Amino acid sequence: MFNRFISKITRTQLETGKFGFYLFTPILVMIYSGINSDEKFNLPGFWPDPATLNQIPKERHEIQAEIARIRREREEKRRRLEERAKELGITEEA
């Protein structure tokens, strides 16, 4: 019975079927994964809480305060590195 069915499929029908399969398989996968994806792929704790993320300063005074904080951190780091270099006996040679 199966041989009769296979023998009646022409090459054109086979290529058309393959083309349809290749065309619609990715489309159907995208439709499946795109519909209601919040419930299907929900992993609690996967994304960080927005309150814990860095907040980008938008106001002028916030930007200036952030720049001042970064400069203070750099100066503190430079001071610590210079102290460490003195402890190790490393001197700056010009």
N, C-alpha and C positions, 0 to 999 in steps of 0.2 A: 504494500500500500504506500509506504514512504517513497519507494523507488518511482512509482507512477507520478507522485507529486513533484519529485526532483526532476524527472525527465521532462516535465511540462514547463519548467521555468526556463525562459530564454536568457541569453546573455544580457540583453537589454534590461529585462526585468531584474536580474541579479544586480547589475550595476546601479539601477535606480534604487533598489532596496538598500544597497550599501551606502549610496549617497545620502539617502534619507536617514539612515542610522548615524552616519558620521555627522550630519548636519544637526539632527535633533538631540543627540545624546548630550552635548555640552549645554545646549539651550535648556533642556529639561533639568540638568544638574543645577544650573544657575537659578532656574525658577524654584526648584526644591529648596536650595540653600538660601535663597533670598526672601522667601515668604516666611514670616514669623520667626526670623532668625534669632531674635532676642530670647525666645523660649527654648529653641532647639540647641543653641550653642552658648547658653548662659553659664559662665564659670564664675562663681562668686569670688570676689577678691582678685580677679585677673587684672582689671584696670585700677590704677591708683585713685584714691579719693581726691577730687579736685581741690579740696581745702588744704591738702598736704603738698600740693605742687607749688612751684615757684610762681609768684604773682609778678607779672611784668609791670613795672611802674609806667604810668601814663601821664601823670601830671608833672609839670616842670620841677616843682620842689621835691617830688618823689625821686625823679631822675637824678637831681643834684645830690640828694641824700645817698642814693645808691652809689654814685660815683665817688663820693667822699668815703663811704664805707669800704669800697674796693681799694682806694688809695691807702687808707689806714691799714688794711690787711697786708698790702704789698710792703709798706714801710715796716710793719712788724715782722714780716717774714724776712726781709732784707736784714733787719737788725739781728734777728736770731741767727741767720746764716753767717753774718760777720762775726758775731760772738763765737760761734762754733768754729769758724776758721781761725780765730785768734787762739782758741784752746788747742787746736791741732797744730798751730805754728805755721799756718799758711798765710803768706803775705802776697799782696798784689804787686806784680812786677810790670813795669811799663816798658 
